[in-house]
Amino acid sequence: MLRLPRFPPISFSRLVGGQTLSLRNGSSCNQFVQQSPQLRNVFLEDVTLTSFFSRYVPKEEHTAIHEDLVSFGGQAATDLPPLARQCEVETPWLEQFDAYGKRVDRLHVSPAWHAMHRVSATEGLVAIAQEDHGVYSRLYQVCKLMLFASTSGLYSCPLAMTDGAITILKRTKSPVSEVALQHLLSRDQSSFWTSGQWMTEKRGGSDVAAGTETTASGCGSLNSEHLLSGLKWFTSASDANIALTLARSLDDNGCPVPGKNGLSLYYVDVKQNVSDGRILAQRLKDKLGTRQLPTAELMLDNCKAIKLSEDGRGISSISPMLTITRLHNAISSVSVM
């Protein structure tokens, strides 16, 4: 008969510190509890950032900017982390139909997500780059985004696309651009807008010219209204007020113009088109990460849009937006580290 060795019971009393737990057999053990970091000011405690700031920002610009960064650094260490956690826990969800079967496409997000919107507006996280701080406006913004990104609950994403949209709209001579810029650059939380960037379609890949199937019907002239039809496969920050997107022109026979020569840039009033039933949310993406950020598949059904570029200039017109969003992505990565 095989005899199994008898091992002495494991003693947990060797653990140092922590709390004492009572086990079912009446014994107890000490459990060590790791203390969480105690942040007080993420700007003042960042030696590299403060050293860089002092080295490159001259005295005449230093005082006012420094005071604002110190103030926001305290907020980023105390007020924002609970909101960021709430954004992660209370993920967005899509209500496609009401109780009576009417298509409503209501996107529900966490109250903390709305709070991040208000913080972004009042702190001027987008507006600073366009305000009068001389050549240091963008540097000022970068420093502030560094403090914000890691505790933003991923609200840094819509801010990146909003900043990119501003760069494009400032170059266009369109009435809708002038109106939009007033909202995108606002520090008033009730009038501050965000922008989306709709490029990805089902084909995916880096060849946007080959992958864009959404069509635009209209007279073809700049600043005129067109109707967009197609599926935008991956639209992050789907709750944005406006969006810049690409669509393919139609020739005289009603056929899509192939290649990059058929692509133009369009401005979409998202809220109005959703209200009119011209943008239908197919579903929210079930992502592995960044789940606090609403990302949807959107069907454009004769979606009203304003043409912002000449035919064939769609990719080159939207490229500055990509440059700005890449800058934001780099800032966010460093902020998290």
C-alpha positions as CSV (number, residue, x, y, z in Angstrom):
1,M,0.0,0.0,0.0
2,L,1.4,3.4,-1.1
3,R,1.8,5.7,1.8
4,L,1.8,9.4,1.0
5,P,4.2,11.6,3.0
6,R,2.7,13.8,5.6
7,F,3.6,17.5,5.4
8,P,3.4,19.8,8.3
9,P,0.8,22.6,8.0
10,I,1.9,25.8,6.4
11,S,2.3,28.7,8.9
12,F,1.2,32.0,7.6
13,S,2.3,33.7,10.7
14,R,5.7,34.4,9.2
15,L,4.2,37.1,7.0
16,V,5.2,40.5,8.3
17,G,2.8,43.4,9.0
18,G,-0.6,43.9,7.5
19,Q,-3.9,42.6,8.9
20,T,-4.7,39.5,10.9
21,L,-7.2,37.2,9.3
22,S,-9.2,34.5,11.1
23,L,-9.3,31.2,9.2
24,R,-12.0,28.5,9.4
25,N,-10.0,26.3,11.7
26,G,-9.6,29.1,14.2
27,S,-6.0,29.9,13.4
28,S,-5.0,33.3,12.1
29,C,-2.4,34.8,9.8
30,N,-1.0,38.2,9.1
31,Q,-1.6,39.6,5.6
32,F,0.7,42.2,4.1
33,V,-1.1,45.1,2.3
34,Q,0.8,47.1,-0.2
35,Q,0.4,50.8,0.3
36,S,-0.9,52.8,-2.6
37,P,1.3,55.7,-3.9
38,Q,0.3,59.1,-2.4
39,L,0.5,61.7,-5.1
40,R,0.2,65.3,-4.2
41,N,1.2,67.2,-7.3
42,V,2.1,65.4,-10.6
43,F,3.8,68.5,-12.0
44,L,6.0,69.4,-9.0
45,E,6.9,65.7,-8.4
46,D,8.0,65.2,-12.1
47,V,11.6,66.3,-11.9
48,T,12.2,65.8,-15.6
49,L,9.2,67.9,-16.7
50,T,9.8,70.7,-14.3
51,S,13.5,70.8,-15.2
52,F,12.6,70.9,-18.9
53,F,10.1,73.7,-18.3
54,S,12.5,75.8,-16.4
55,R,15.2,75.4,-19.0
56,Y,13.1,76.2,-22.1
57,V,10.5,78.7,-21.0
58,P,11.8,82.2,-20.5
59,K,11.1,84.3,-17.4
60,E,8.6,86.6,-19.1
61,E,6.4,83.6,-19.9
62,H,7.4,81.5,-16.9
63,T,5.3,82.8,-14.0
64,A,1.8,82.6,-15.3
65,I,2.3,79.3,-17.1
66,H,4.1,77.8,-14.1
67,E,1.3,78.8,-11.7
68,D,-1.3,77.1,-13.9
69,L,0.7,73.9,-14.3
70,V,1.2,73.7,-10.5
71,S,-2.6,74.2,-10.0
72,F,-3.5,71.6,-12.5
73,G,-0.8,69.2,-11.3
74,G,-2.6,69.2,-7.9
75,Q,-5.9,68.5,-9.6
76,A,-4.5,65.7,-11.7
77,A,-3.1,64.0,-8.5
78,T,-6.3,64.2,-6.4
79,D,-9.5,65.0,-8.3
80,L,-9.0,63.2,-11.7
81,P,-7.9,59.7,-10.7
82,P,-11.3,58.7,-9.2
83,L,-13.0,60.1,-12.3
84,A,-10.6,58.1,-14.5
85,R,-11.4,54.9,-12.6
86,Q,-15.1,55.6,-12.9
87,C,-14.8,55.9,-16.7
88,E,-13.1,52.5,-16.7
89,V,-15.8,50.9,-14.6
90,E,-18.8,52.5,-16.2
91,T,-18.2,51.7,-19.8
92,P,-20.3,53.3,-22.6
93,W,-23.3,51.4,-24.0
94,L,-25.6,51.8,-26.9
95,E,-29.4,52.0,-26.7
96,Q,-30.6,51.4,-30.3
97,F,-34.4,51.2,-29.7
98,D,-36.8,52.6,-27.2
99,A,-39.4,50.5,-25.4
100,Y,-41.8,51.0,-28.4
101,G,-39.4,49.9,-31.0
102,K,-38.4,53.3,-32.3
103,R,-34.8,53.7,-33.5
104,V,-33.2,56.1,-31.1
105,D,-29.4,55.3,-31.2
106,R,-28.7,56.9,-27.8
107,L,-25.1,56.6,-26.7
108,H,-24.8,56.4,-22.9
109,V,-21.5,57.3,-21.2
110,S,-20.4,57.6,-17.6
111,P,-21.1,60.9,-15.7
112,A,-17.3,60.9,-15.2
113,W,-16.8,61.1,-19.0
114,H,-18.9,64.2,-19.0
115,A,-16.9,65.5,-16.1
116,M,-13.7,65.0,-18.1
117,H,-15.3,67.1,-20.9
118,R,-15.9,69.9,-18.5
119,V,-12.4,69.8,-17.2
120,S,-11.0,69.8,-20.7
121,A,-12.9,72.9,-21.6
122,T,-12.3,75.0,-18.5
123,E,-8.6,74.0,-18.4
124,G,-8.2,74.9,-22.1
125,L,-6.5,71.6,-22.9
126,V,-7.2,72.2,-26.6
127,A,-7.5,76.0,-26.7
128,I,-4.1,76.7,-25.1
129,A,-2.2,75.8,-28.3
130,Q,-4.1,78.5,-30.2
131,E,-4.0,81.2,-27.4
132,D,-1.5,84.1,-27.2
133,H,1.5,82.6,-25.5
134,G,3.8,83.3,-28.4
135,V,5.9,80.5,-29.6
136,Y,5.4,78.7,-26.3
137,S,1.6,78.1,-26.8
138,R,2.1,74.5,-28.1
139,L,4.8,73.7,-25.5
140,Y,2.4,75.0,-22.7
141,Q,-0.3,72.7,-24.1
142,V,2.1,69.7,-24.3
143,C,3.1,70.1,-20.6
144,K,-0.5,70.3,-19.5
145,L,-1.5,67.3,-21.6
146,M,1.3,65.4,-20.0
147,L,-0.3,65.9,-16.6
148,F,-3.8,65.0,-17.9
149,A,-3.4,62.0,-20.2
150,S,-2.6,59.3,-17.6
151,T,-5.6,60.3,-15.4
152,S,-8.0,61.4,-18.2
153,G,-10.1,58.2,-18.4
154,L,-9.0,58.2,-22.1
155,Y,-10.7,61.6,-22.8
156,S,-7.3,62.4,-24.2
157,C,-8.5,60.6,-27.4
158,P,-11.3,63.0,-28.4
159,L,-9.0,66.0,-27.4
160,A,-6.4,64.7,-29.9
161,M,-8.9,64.6,-32.8
162,T,-10.3,67.9,-31.8
163,D,-6.9,69.5,-31.9
164,G,-6.3,68.0,-35.3
165,A,-9.6,69.2,-36.6
166,I,-8.8,72.8,-35.5
167,T,-5.6,72.6,-37.6
168,I,-7.6,71.7,-40.7
169,L,-10.5,74.0,-40.2
170,K,-8.2,77.0,-39.7
171,R,-6.9,76.4,-43.2
172,T,-10.3,76.2,-44.9
173,K,-12.4,79.1,-45.9
174,S,-15.9,77.9,-45.0
175,P,-18.7,79.3,-43.0
176,V,-19.1,76.0,-41.1
177,S,-15.4,76.1,-40.2
178,E,-15.8,79.6,-38.5
179,V,-18.7,78.4,-36.4
180,A,-17.1,75.1,-35.5
181,L,-13.8,76.8,-34.4
182,Q,-15.7,79.0,-31.9
183,H,-16.9,75.9,-30.2
184,L,-13.8,73.7,-30.5
185,L,-11.6,76.5,-29.0
186,S,-14.1,77.4,-26.3
187,R,-13.3,77.3,-22.6
188,D,-17.0,77.4,-21.8
189,Q,-17.9,73.8,-20.8
190,S,-21.5,74.3,-22.1
191,S,-20.4,75.3,-25.6
192,F,-17.2,73.3,-26.0
193,W,-17.3,70.8,-28.8
194,T,-15.1,67.8,-29.7
195,S,-14.4,66.3,-33.1
196,G,-14.2,62.8,-34.6
197,Q,-11.9,61.6,-37.3
198,W,-13.6,59.0,-39.5
199,M,-11.3,57.3,-41.9
200,T,-11.3,53.5,-41.2
201,E,-13.7,51.4,-43.3
202,K,-14.2,47.6,-43.6
203,R,-11.2,47.1,-45.9
204,G,-8.9,48.7,-43.3
205,G,-5.2,48.9,-43.9
206,S,-2.9,51.9,-44.5
207,D,-4.0,52.4,-48.1
208,V,-6.9,54.8,-47.4
209,A,-7.4,55.5,-51.1
210,A,-8.1,51.8,-51.8
211,G,-10.1,51.2,-48.6
212,T,-12.6,54.1,-48.8
213,E,-16.0,53.0,-50.2
214,T,-18.2,55.7,-48.7
215,T,-19.7,57.8,-51.6
216,A,-20.7,61.5,-51.8
217,S,-23.4,62.7,-54.1
218,G,-23.9,66.4,-54.8
219,C,-22.9,69.3,-57.1
220,G,-19.2,68.8,-56.4
221,S,-18.4,72.4,-55.5
222,L,-16.5,73.5,-52.3
223,N,-18.6,74.4,-49.3
224,S,-21.7,72.9,-50.7
225,E,-23.9,70.2,-49.1
226,H,-23.4,66.6,-50.1
227,L,-25.0,63.4,-49.1
228,L,-22.6,60.6,-47.8
229,S,-23.5,56.9,-47.8
230,G,-21.4,54.1,-46.5
231,L,-20.1,52.4,-43.4
232,K,-17.4,53.9,-41.1
233,W,-16.0,50.8,-39.4
234,F,-14.1,52.3,-36.5
235,T,-15.1,55.7,-35.2
236,S,-13.6,56.5,-31.8
237,A,-15.1,59.2,-29.6
238,S,-18.5,58.5,-31.3
239,D,-20.2,61.1,-29.0
240,A,-18.3,63.9,-30.8
241,N,-20.3,67.0,-32.0
242,I,-18.7,67.0,-35.4
243,A,-16.4,64.8,-37.5
244,L,-14.1,65.2,-40.5
245,T,-14.2,62.3,-42.9
246,L,-13.3,61.1,-46.4
247,A,-15.8,60.1,-49.1
248,R,-15.6,59.2,-52.8
249,S,-17.0,61.4,-55.5
250,L,-19.3,60.1,-58.2
251,D,-18.7,60.7,-61.9
252,D,-21.3,61.8,-64.5
253,N,-22.6,58.3,-64.7
254,G,-23.1,58.0,-61.0
255,C,-20.1,55.6,-60.6
256,P,-17.5,56.1,-57.8
257,V,-14.3,57.7,-59.0
258,P,-11.5,55.2,-58.2
259,G,-8.2,55.8,-56.3
260,K,-7.1,58.9,-54.4
261,N,-8.4,61.2,-57.2
262,G,-11.9,60.4,-56.1
263,L,-11.5,61.3,-52.4
264,S,-12.5,64.6,-50.8
265,L,-12.7,65.9,-47.2
266,Y,-16.1,66.5,-45.7
267,Y,-17.4,68.2,-42.5
268,V,-20.2,66.3,-40.7
269,D,-22.5,67.7,-38.0
270,V,-22.8,64.5,-36.1
271,K,-25.5,65.5,-33.6
272,Q,-27.9,66.8,-36.2
273,N,-27.5,63.9,-38.5
274,V,-28.0,61.4,-35.7
275,S,-31.2,63.3,-34.7
276,D,-32.4,63.2,-38.4
277,G,-31.7,59.4,-38.6
278,R,-29.0,59.9,-41.2
279,I,-26.3,58.3,-39.0
280,L,-27.2,54.9,-37.6
281,A,-25.1,53.2,-34.9
282,Q,-24.7,49.6,-35.9
283,R,-22.9,48.6,-32.6
284,L,-20.2,49.6,-30.2
285,K,-16.9,47.9,-30.6
286,D,-16.2,45.2,-28.0
287,K,-12.5,46.1,-27.6
288,L,-9.7,44.4,-25.6
289,G,-8.6,47.8,-24.2
290,T,-9.6,51.5,-24.1
291,R,-13.1,50.3,-23.3
292,Q,-14.0,53.6,-21.5
293,L,-13.8,55.3,-25.0
294,P,-17.0,54.9,-27.1
295,T,-16.0,53.4,-30.5
296,A,-18.8,52.6,-32.9
297,E,-19.6,51.3,-36.4
298,L,-21.6,54.0,-38.0
299,M,-23.8,53.7,-41.1
300,L,-24.1,56.9,-43.1
301,D,-27.5,57.0,-44.8
302,N,-27.6,60.1,-47.0
303,C,-25.7,61.9,-44.2
304,K,-25.5,65.6,-44.8
305,A,-21.9,66.9,-45.1
306,I,-20.1,70.0,-46.3
307,K,-17.3,69.6,-48.8
308,L,-14.0,71.1,-47.5
309,S,-11.5,70.1,-50.2
310,E,-11.2,69.8,-53.9
311,D,-11.6,66.5,-55.6
312,G,-8.6,64.3,-55.1
313,R,-7.3,66.4,-52.2
314,G,-9.0,64.4,-49.4
315,I,-6.0,62.5,-48.1
316,S,-3.6,65.5,-48.3
317,S,-6.2,67.7,-46.6
318,I,-6.8,65.4,-43.7
319,S,-3.1,64.5,-43.2
320,P,-2.4,67.5,-40.8
321,M,-5.0,66.0,-38.5
322,L,-3.0,62.8,-38.4
323,T,0.2,64.6,-37.5
324,I,-1.5,66.3,-34.5
325,T,-3.1,63.1,-33.3
326,R,0.3,61.3,-33.5
327,L,1.8,64.1,-31.3
328,H,-1.0,63.5,-28.7
329,N,-0.5,59.7,-28.8
330,A,3.2,60.2,-28.0
331,I,2.4,62.6,-25.2
332,S,-0.2,60.1,-23.7
333,S,2.3,57.2,-23.9
334,V,5.0,59.2,-22.0
335,S,2.4,60.4,-19.5
336,V,1.3,56.9,-18.6
337,M,5.0,55.8,-18.2
